[in-house]
């Protein structure tokens, strides 16, 4: 028989239970991958628009070469990196993107393939027969023992003949970094202050420096147009009905796995490892991602931002509008709130560490200076970002479990996993 006290306690418990907010149901996997695809489409559209703005700035440079028009073209290149770098989180989980990416963002490059270089660069490399081919100066080349007619600098010459010529990945003839090298020239400052300093007269046939100004103009404009073509291809791939969108949408569970694989691989092996820790270990500015322009701090920042975009299902476009929808974060929070909280905290910590790199560079100390062997404070800032990315990756592994995706393989890096091999 219930007493008044026990009946009252039961009523209180029942009222408390009914007043407690119900835990939100996880969104459908199909809805999460739809947001993921919508963000991809928007990022590549923004990248295309920014590349078209860059192309217009290059046209203005060619039309009226001056330090002012060169500076405007460089500024447009830096702006073009912001949306593109946020898209790189799509690379590793999506075979369609990974197969395409080398045409637009391959690095590092042996710049002697393209144009004149300083004497210290040298004339030959045991790994690359085209190390100093200098297509801008030479209308006839020999590659793989075959004579190549390079008298007309065409898209086909750049993309099909020169890019990764002889199977050497450092023969980068197309994409953002080929354009970057042409706009800035070599950065000859090592880990000291200063970026590349190519003069505007390198693009002025009437007052030509560097020689072969007409061919240099042809290379720059052709590479810029080719970048636009390549970005159009990826915009189409993520549009409704596109091949890349279908690859994640047709099997939403597989699509979730592709999302998380991209997050983990960019976070760990690529960004923390190949793009940051390796250069730090070697104190080598040649391992800096945007090495001619000294834009690496922003390049890394927006890579990290792209990972955060995917988790939270939110991307702010270059026009200020926001693409958002059901997110991986919503799914994880519904399944394991503790994992979601940790993931959110780790992502924010990474952005804070990347923000320190940006602030330092804006304060006058570029990323390549931070890499210097005699700069322990700069080294520590880079290492802090590497550590934040590594901790973030451990949280991404917990997201894999919370989302019920089973074991996924993320890209690794000798610099993180087997550092002794770096010096072999």
Residue, then its C-alpha position, 0 to 999 in steps of 0.5 A: x500500500x502506497x503511503x502519502x510520502x511515496x505517492x508524492x515522491x512518485x508524482x515529483x519524479x513523474x513530473x521531473x521526467x516529463x519536464x526534462x527535454x527529450x534527447x534529439x533524434x539523430x538526423x538521417x545519414x542521407x540528410x547529413x551527406x546532402x549538407x556535405x555535398x551542398x557545402x562542397x558545391x558552394x566551396x568549388x563555386x566560390x573557388x571558381x569565382x575567385x579564380x575568375x577574379x584572379x584571371x581578370x587581375x592577370x589580364x589587367x597585369x598583362x594589359x598594363x604591367x606595373x607594380x600596382x597591377x602585379x600587386x593586385x594580381x597577387x592579392x587576387x591569388x591570395x583571395x582565391x586560396x581562401x575558399x579553395x583551401x577550405x575544400x581540401x577536406x573533400x580530397x582524401x575521402x573522395x576518390x574523384x576529388x583526389x584524382x583531380x586535386x593534383x592538377x590544381x594544388x600539387x606542391x612542392x614544385x621544381x620551379x626551374x621546369x617553368x622559368x628562370x631561377x637563381x644560380x643557387x638552384x643548380x642545373x640538374x637533379x638526380x631525381x628529375x631530368x626536367x629540373x631546369x628545363x625552363x619551358x619559358x626560355x626554351x621552345x624545344x624541350x627533351x623529355x623522356x628522350x623525346x623532343x617536345x615542341x613547346x613553341x606554342x604554350x597551350x593548355x595541352x602542353x601544360x597539362x598533358x606534356x609538362x605536368x608530372x613529366x617523366x612521372x616526377x611529382x615535382x614537375x608541377x606545371x599547372x594549378x595554384x602554385x604554378x601561378x603563384x611562382x609566376x606572380x612572385x618568383x622564387x623566395x630567395x630569403x630562406x628563413x629570413x624576412x621577405x617573399x618572392x620579388x619578381x618585378x612587374x617588368x617580367x611581364x612587360x615586353x617593351x621593358x622586359x626583364x628576365x627575358x622571354x616576356x611574351x612566353x611568360x605572359x602566355x604561360x601565366x594566362x594559359x595556367x590561369x585559364x586552365x585553373x578555371x577549366x579544372x574548377x568548373x569540372x569540380x563544380x559540375x561534379x558536386x552539382x545535383x546529378x554530378x558524379x561526386x555528389x552521387x558517390x556520397x548520396x547513393x550510399x549515405x553510410x558510405x558517404x558518412x565514412x568518406x566525410x570522416x576519412x577526409x577530416x581525419x586524413x587532412x587533420x593528421x597525415x597531410x596538414x599536421x604531418x606533411x605540411x607542418x611537422x616535416x618542414x619543422x623537423x627539417x627547418x626547411x622553407x622549401x616544405x612551406x605550402x605557399x612558399x613563393x607568396x608567404x601565404x602559408x599561415x592562411x593556407x593552413x588556417x583555411x585547411x583547418x577551417x574546412x575540417x570544422x565546416x564539415x563537422x558542424x555542417x556550416x560554410x560561410x560563402x565569399x558573398x557572406x551567405x551561409x550554407x548549412x543543414x543537418x550536420x555530422x555534429x548533430x548526429x554525433x551529439x544525439x548518439x554520444x554527447x560527450x564525444x560531440x563536446x570533445x570534438x567541438x572543443x578540439x576543433x576550436x583549440x585547433x582554430x585558436x592555434x592556427x589563429x596564432x600563426x595568422x596573428x604572428x604572420x600579420x605581425x611581420x614574422x612569416x611562416x617560413x621565419x617561424x620554421x627557422x632553426x634559430x627561432x624556438x618561439x616560432x617553432x613552438x607556435x607551429x608545434x602547438x598547431x601540430x599538437x592541436x591537429x593531432x589531438x583533434x584527430x584522436x577526437x575524430x577517431x571517437x566520432x567514427x565510433x560514435x557514428x557507428x562507422x567501424x574502422x577507418x584508415x586515415x592518412x599518416x606521415x613519417x614525420x609523425x609516425x616514424x620520424x627517424x625515416x625523415x633523416x634516412 
